[in-house]
Amino acid sequence: MIDQRFWDALDAVPVESDAEALYDVRSAEGRLRRENLSRYLDRLAPTADTLLVAEAPGWRGMTNTGIPFTSMRELGPGYLVPPEPTAPWEASSRVVHAALAGRSGPLPVAWAIFPHHPFVAPDRLTNRTPRPAEVRSGAPVALALLEALGGVDRVRVVAVGRKAQGALALAGIDAVAVRHPAQGGARQFTEQVQALLR
């Protein structure tokens, strides 16, 4: 089980006016996403030996479900369904789930170095790159998650994309990078992840 330090670190990340706090317990949507994230971590954390770290949540996936790289299409049984999702699917989520399908070993835990959804104001149905200060503010959450999973001696850290790798480096975490699945990177991402997880 993920300890309270992770949740405290998550709640401490500041939210700018052009970012959405996904796990804010003051809203029904935030509580739903937080419950789904808790169920996801309870399911995967005990056996996970890999932490996949992306850059930030996308408006089509994690902003709906609360689970990294999981859109409505990949949301399996045992999770809460948001009443009004903003999109039915996300390309990156589809690629990640397809790359991990049929895996016989433990599934990796996925996370975003900046856990809030950064958008191009005023349109929440957009994505923007998190600012360096936002990445720095999210790094303690990734570190708390890594520690909860057993630390760098037990868990390998894989950055999904160079931006995530750079963000992890700023936090003092050495991570191998794989190609991000977006914008034509699906095949390379799949090959690299499957090779790493053999």
C-alpha positions in Angstrom: 0.0 0.0 0.0 1.2 3.5 -0.8 1.9 5.4 2.3 0.6 8.8 3.4 3.8 10.6 2.3 2.9 10.1 -1.3 -0.6 11.7 -0.9 0.8 14.5 1.2 3.4 15.3 -1.5 0.6 15.2 -4.1 -1.6 17.5 -2.2 1.3 20.0 -1.7 1.9 20.6 -5.4 0.8 24.2 -6.2 -1.8 24.7 -9.0 -1.5 27.6 -11.3 -4.6 29.2 -13.0 -3.8 27.3 -16.2 -3.5 23.9 -14.6 -6.2 21.6 -13.1 -5.7 19.8 -9.8 -6.8 16.3 -10.7 -6.9 14.8 -7.2 -8.5 17.7 -5.2 -10.8 16.1 -2.6 -13.0 19.2 -2.6 -14.6 18.2 -5.9 -16.6 15.1 -6.9 -14.3 14.7 -10.0 -11.2 14.9 -7.8 -12.5 12.3 -5.3 -13.3 9.9 -8.2 -9.9 10.3 -9.8 -8.2 9.9 -6.4 -10.1 6.7 -5.6 -9.2 5.3 -9.0 -5.5 6.2 -8.5 -5.6 4.6 -5.1 -7.1 1.4 -6.5 -4.6 1.4 -9.4 -1.6 1.8 -7.0 -3.0 -0.8 -4.6 -3.3 -3.2 -7.5 0.1 -2.7 -9.1 2.5 -1.3 -6.5 3.1 -4.6 -4.5 4.8 -6.3 -7.4 5.9 -3.5 -9.7 9.6 -3.4 -10.5 9.4 -0.5 -12.9 8.2 3.1 -12.7 7.2 4.7 -16.0 7.3 8.4 -15.6 5.7 10.7 -18.2 5.6 14.5 -18.4 2.0 15.5 -17.5 -1.6 14.3 -17.8 -3.4 14.7 -21.0 -7.0 16.0 -21.3 -8.2 12.9 -23.0 -6.9 10.3 -20.6 -5.7 10.8 -17.0 -7.8 13.9 -16.5 -10.9 11.7 -16.8 -9.8 8.5 -15.1 -7.1 9.6 -12.6 -4.9 6.8 -13.8 -1.7 7.6 -15.9 -1.9 6.5 -19.5 -5.5 5.3 -19.1 -8.4 6.8 -21.0 -12.0 5.7 -20.8 -11.3 3.0 -23.4 -8.7 1.3 -21.2 -10.5 1.8 -17.8 -11.1 -1.7 -16.7 -13.5 -3.3 -14.2 -13.0 -2.3 -10.6 -12.6 1.5 -11.3 -15.1 4.3 -11.0 -16.5 5.8 -14.2 -16.7 9.5 -14.5 -20.2 10.7 -15.4 -19.1 13.2 -18.1 -15.7 12.3 -19.6 -14.2 14.8 -21.9 -13.1 12.2 -24.4 -13.6 8.4 -25.0 -9.9 7.6 -25.8 -6.4 8.9 -26.0 -3.8 7.7 -28.5 -0.9 7.5 -26.0 -3.0 5.5 -23.5 -4.0 3.0 -26.3 -0.3 2.5 -27.3 0.9 2.0 -23.7 -1.8 -0.5 -22.9 -1.2 -2.4 -26.1 2.6 -2.5 -25.4 1.9 -4.0 -22.0 -0.8 -6.4 -23.1 -0.1 -10.0 -22.5 2.9 -9.3 -20.2 3.5 -12.2 -17.9 5.7 -10.3 -15.4 4.7 -7.5 -13.1 3.1 -4.5 -14.8 5.0 -1.2 -14.3 3.4 1.7 -12.3 3.0 4.8 -14.5 3.1 8.4 -13.2 3.5 12.0 -14.5 6.3 14.1 -13.2 3.8 17.0 -13.0 0.6 15.5 -11.6 -1.8 18.4 -12.5 -3.2 18.9 -16.0 -1.5 21.8 -17.7 -3.7 23.5 -20.3 -3.7 26.5 -22.7 -6.0 28.9 -20.9 -8.9 29.3 -21.0 -9.5 26.0 -22.8 -9.2 23.0 -20.4 -9.6 20.6 -23.4 -5.9 21.3 -24.4 -2.5 20.3 -23.2 0.5 22.4 -22.7 4.1 21.6 -21.6 4.5 22.1 -17.9 6.8 24.9 -16.9 10.2 24.1 -15.2 8.9 25.4 -11.9 5.8 23.0 -12.2 8.1 20.1 -13.0 10.2 20.9 -9.9 7.1 21.1 -7.8 6.0 17.7 -8.9 9.3 16.0 -8.5 8.8 15.3 -4.7 5.6 13.3 -5.6 7.5 11.1 -8.0 10.3 10.6 -5.4 7.7 9.7 -2.7 6.1 7.2 -5.1 9.5 5.7 -6.0 10.3 5.3 -2.3 6.8 3.7 -1.6 7.6 1.2 -4.4 10.9 0.2 -2.7 13.4 2.8 -4.0 16.0 2.8 -6.7 17.5 -0.5 -5.4 14.2 -2.4 -6.2 12.6 -0.3 -8.9 13.9 0.7 -12.3 12.8 4.2 -13.5 12.0 4.6 -17.1 11.3 8.1 -18.5 8.7 8.3 -21.2 10.3 10.9 -23.5 13.3 13.2 -23.1 11.4 15.9 -21.3 10.5 13.5 -18.5 14.1 12.2 -18.4 15.3 15.8 -18.0 12.8 16.5 -15.3 13.8 13.3 -13.4 17.5 14.3 -13.7 16.7 17.7 -12.1 15.2 15.7 -9.2 18.3 13.6 -8.9 16.9 10.4 -10.5 18.8 8.7 -13.2 16.4 7.2 -15.7 16.7 5.5 -19.1 14.4 7.2 -21.6 12.1 5.6 -24.1 10.4 7.3 -27.0 7.1 9.0 -26.1 4.3 7.2 -27.9 2.7 10.4 -29.3 3.4 12.0 -32.7 4.6 9.0 -34.5 6.5 7.3 -31.7 4.1 4.3 -31.1 6.3 1.6 -32.7 9.5 2.8 -31.2 8.0 3.2 -27.8 6.5 -0.3 -28.0 9.8 -1.9 -29.1 11.8 -0.1 -26.4 9.4 -0.8 -23.5 9.1 -4.5 -24.5 12.9 -4.8 -24.7 13.4 -3.2 -21.3 10.7 -5.3 -19.6 11.9 -8.7 -20.8 
